[in-house]
Every structure is written in structure tokens, then in C-alpha cells.
Amino acid sequence: MFTISNTIKLAAVVSAFSSLAVAGDYNPKAVIDSKSVFEVSDYDSHRVDAHAPIGVMGDHTHEAGEVMLSYRYMTMKMDGHRAGREELTNHQVYNFGYSVAAEEMNMDMHMIGMMYAPTDWLTLMTMVNFVQMNMTMTSNPHAAHGGHGGHGGGHTGTFGHSSEGLGDITVGGLVKVYDRNRQRVHLNLGFVLPTAEVDKKMGGSFLPYGMQLGSGTFDFKPGITYLGQSDRLSWGAQVMGTIRLEDENESGFAFGDGVNATTWVAHPLSDALSISGRLNYSYFEALEGHYNGPHGHSAPNHLQANYGGHTLEAGVGLNYLFQGGLLQGHRLALEVLTPLYQDLNGVGMNRDYSVVLGWQKSF
């Protein structure tokens, strides 16, 4: 976690950067030798495979004056538990001292985004989320339902939790620093605004931490993205960090810092259709803090140490670009991801698959 002093330093840097950008004094072409990194711009941003797989955010910049609207729908399914790399049955979860195990969790997210480029080197972006989550849990029929710490939920048999509402809002910018020889590099500077509710309850007790609608903290998301093209292929890579700028949210906890690294390759099957393959790695630290109100301790999802860990996924995607008619320039995309490797902190939830559908249109 960031200390207060580090947060102040970060705010000062961001403020200085913003002031320079608004004043027009900051220009990568003045900071970096323009002859070496901006002289030749032959990257074709209008190809069907010029955009990354739809599950990658902040993957491309725009030309001055251009606006892009987007909509993404993501669904993710988690199925049962695992301890580190080992999948667990419900009985094994109970043997860890829990009286309740999660059967499955489904999350649906609707994401509305907008990008605007005031200059060729700066693209501003924002994204608003609406989140829906459902979790099915099963009690140990032989337990007294006290679980860890003796704070059980009093449930027996199979029961469920659900939550829905506005998620956190992300704002930020993409700063192009290299555009030459059919390759591009830009910096990702994102900030998460804690607009989501993190005090969702059921029966007077907080829902499990993972059922809250957002982080509840101001977060900084720095990163870097690389793109490349040839006549028959395109490729890219992105590394993004997540840094919590507060030690706890209004409910008393904070999700862990994390990093995400992804790389992909795509091939245009025609002017309208491309196919892609992607690897996606993420790591998040365990949750910190503690609910400041009534909450259960009977299931793994109730405990801070059971969040975070390592996940490696493989994804296959399709991008489609309408070539004519009323829908000319509209983009549709699909990506399906499934885990190759999971090494979770404590007794975490096992990820099964995720699917992302999207629409994009530039004006």
C-alpha cells in the first residue's frame, strides 16, 4: 500500500503533468527526438486487427479530434475453491475449518467507454461499469455453522448471495511516445474513482468481500502498451499495475495491489474479420484491513487472506469490422478466456472461464 507521503508525491507528479498538458507545454515530440520516434507513422490503425482482443483495455490511441464510443459485456464464472494450485471439493474446504463452501459465482459486467484525442499524442478515456454478481453456497451438514472465529451466518443447506449496481469509474489518458516502422508505444495513466458501493449486506451482515461492487478506494493504474504490424500479422503487449492509494475504504478494507501482463497476436482472415490468440497473467496481493461492521467468518470468501494470487489465462478472439452500408466503421468483437494456471492465496475461488463481447465505433 502507498503511504500518505507517497500518495502526496504521486498527486504532485500527476498535477504537474496535467498542468503541462492543459497548458500545451508538454509534447512528447519535444521531450523525445521526433526524428527518431515520430518521423514515419505507417501503422495502419484502420485494419480490422489494429485493435487488440476486446478483453484488453486502453490498447490503442486515436488521431487528433477523433472520438470513439464503446460497449463491452463481460461474464465470468468461478466454480468451487482451490488452495494454491490444488482444486478442492466441498468436503476438503470443510476440513480447513470452514462450515460453508462456495459452489459457484457468476459476475456480469456492462462497460460503457469513451475515448477522445485532443492531440495526436494524447488520448483521454473514461469507462463506467454496471456490475451484477451471484454466488451459490453450501453449508456443511455436519457443522455447527460457527466457522472461523465463531461468526457464522446461520445458513443451512444451499443458499445464495447477490449484489448489483454501479461499479467504479475509470478516467485517464494514453500518451503516445513512439510511432515508427509500423510499431507504436504508449503510456497508460488511469485512475479509478470509488463510485461503487462497498457496503452491500444481507440480513444485516456484510456480503463476502468479493461480492462488493468495486474497490472503494482511489486507485492508480499505470502501464505501458506496445503494438506492431506486418502485412499478415499484428501483435502487442501490455503491462498494467494497480496501486491502491488508500489504506482502507469506507467499509474498513482495501483490495491488494496487483499487476497484469498480457500479450497477443492476430491475423486478418479478410478485410473484415481477424482472429487472435492471447496470454494473460495477473497477480494480486491479499486483501488488507477488515470489515468495520457485522460479517461472517464461516466461508473462505469471508477472510482477507483468501483473496489474490497468480492466474495465467489463454484467450481466443474474433474482431469484425463492417466495410460498407449503414454500419460501415462499426466494430464487433468476441473473446473467450480460460485459465491455464492458478496459484491462489489461501483458499480462493477457482476461475472457470470468462467471455467478453464488445462494440466500438470511431467518429
C-alpha positions, 0 to 999 in steps of 0.5 A, spaced: 500 500 500 502 507 498 503 511 504 500 518 505 507 521 503 507 517 497 500 518 495 502 526 496 508 525 491 504 521 486 498 527 486 504 532 485 507 528 479 500 527 476 498 535 477 504 537 474 503 533 468 496 535 467 498 542 468 503 541 462 498 538 458 492 543 459 497 548 458 500 545 451 507 545 454 508 538 454 509 534 447 512 528 447 515 530 440 519 535 444 521 531 450 523 525 445 527 526 438 521 526 433 526 524 428 527 518 431 520 516 434 515 520 430 518 521 423 514 515 419 507 513 422 505 507 417 501 503 422 495 502 419 490 503 425 484 502 420 485 494 419 480 490 422 486 487 427 489 494 429 485 493 435 487 488 440 482 482 443 476 486 446 478 483 453 484 488 453 483 495 455 486 502 453 490 498 447 490 503 442 490 511 441 486 515 436 488 521 431 487 528 433 479 530 434 477 523 433 472 520 438 470 513 439 464 510 443 464 503 446 460 497 449 463 491 452 459 485 456 463 481 460 461 474 464 465 470 468 464 464 472 468 461 478 466 454 480 468 451 487 475 453 491 482 451 490 488 452 495 494 454 491 494 450 485 490 444 488 482 444 486 478 442 492 471 439 493 466 441 498 468 436 503 476 438 503 474 446 504 470 443 510 476 440 513 480 447 513 475 449 518 470 452 514 462 450 515 460 453 508 463 452 501 462 456 495 459 452 489 459 457 484 459 465 482 457 468 476 459 476 475 456 480 469 459 486 467 456 492 462 462 497 460 460 503 457 467 507 454 469 513 451 475 515 448 477 522 445 484 525 442 485 532 443 492 531 440 495 526 436 499 524 442 494 524 447 488 520 448 483 521 454 478 515 456 473 514 461 469 507 462 463 506 467 461 499 469 454 496 471 456 490 475 451 484 477 454 478 481 451 471 484 454 466 488 451 459 490 453 456 497 453 450 501 453 449 508 456 443 511 451 438 514 455 436 519 457 443 522 455 447 527 455 453 522 460 457 527 466 457 522 472 461 523 472 465 529 465 463 531 461 468 526 457 464 522 451 466 518 446 461 520 445 458 513 443 451 512 443 447 506 444 451 499 443 458 499 445 464 495 448 471 495 447 477 490 449 484 489 448 489 483 449 496 481 454 501 479 461 499 479 467 504 479 469 509 474 475 509 470 478 516 467 485 517 464 489 518 458 494 514 453 500 518 451 503 516 445 511 516 445 513 512 439 510 511 432 515 508 427 516 502 422 509 500 423 510 499 431 507 504 436 508 505 444 504 508 449 503 510 456 497 508 460 495 513 466 488 511 469 485 512 475 479 509 478 474 513 482 470 509 488 463 510 485 461 503 487 458 501 493 462 497 498 457 496 503 452 491 500 449 486 506 444 481 507 440 480 513 444 485 516 451 482 515 456 484 510 456 480 503 463 476 502 468 481 500 468 479 493 461 480 492 462 488 493 461 492 487 468 495 486 474 497 490 472 503 494 478 506 494 482 511 489 486 507 485 492 508 480 493 504 474 499 505 470 502 501 464 505 501 458 502 498 451 506 496 445 503 494 438 506 492 431 504 490 424 506 486 418 502 485 412 499 478 415 500 479 422 499 484 428 501 483 435 502 487 442 503 487 449 501 490 455 503 491 462 498 494 467 499 495 475 494 497 480 496 501 486 491 502 491 492 509 494 488 508 500 489 504 506 482 502 507 475 504 504 469 506 507 467 499 509 474 498 513 478 494 507 482 495 501 483 490 495 491 488 494 495 491 489 496 487 483 499 487 476 497 484 469 501 482 463 498 480 457 500 479 450 497 477 443 497 476 436 492 476 430 491 475 423 486 478 418 482 472 415 479 478 410 478 485 410 473 484 415 474 479 420 481 477 424 482 472 429 487 472 435 490 468 440 492 471 447 496 470 454 494 473 460 497 473 467 495 477 473 497 477 480 494 480 486 496 481 493 491 479 499 486 483 501 488 488 507 484 491 513 477 488 515 470 489 515 468 495 520 461 492 521 457 485 522 460 479 517 461 472 517 467 468 518 464 461 516 466 461 508 473 462 505 470 468 501 469 471 508 477 472 510 482 477 507 487 472 506 483 468 501 483 473 496 489 474 490 494 470 487 497 468 480 492 466 474 495 465 467 489 465 462 489 463 454 484 467 450 481 466 443 478 472 439 474 474 433 474 482 431 469 484 425 469 490 422 463 492 417 466 495 410 460 498 407 452 500 408 449 503 414 454 500 419 460 501 415 466 503 421 462 499 426 466 494 430 464 487 433 468 483 437 468 476 441 473 473 446 473 467 450 478 466 456 480 460 460 485 459 465 491 455 464 494 456 471 492 458 478 496 459 484 491 462 489 492 465 496 489 461 501 483 458 499 480 462 493 475 461 488 477 457 482 476 461 475 472 457 470 472 461 464 470 468 462 467 471 455 467 478 453 463 481 447 464 488 445 462 494 440 466 500 438 465 505 433 470 511 431 467 518 429 
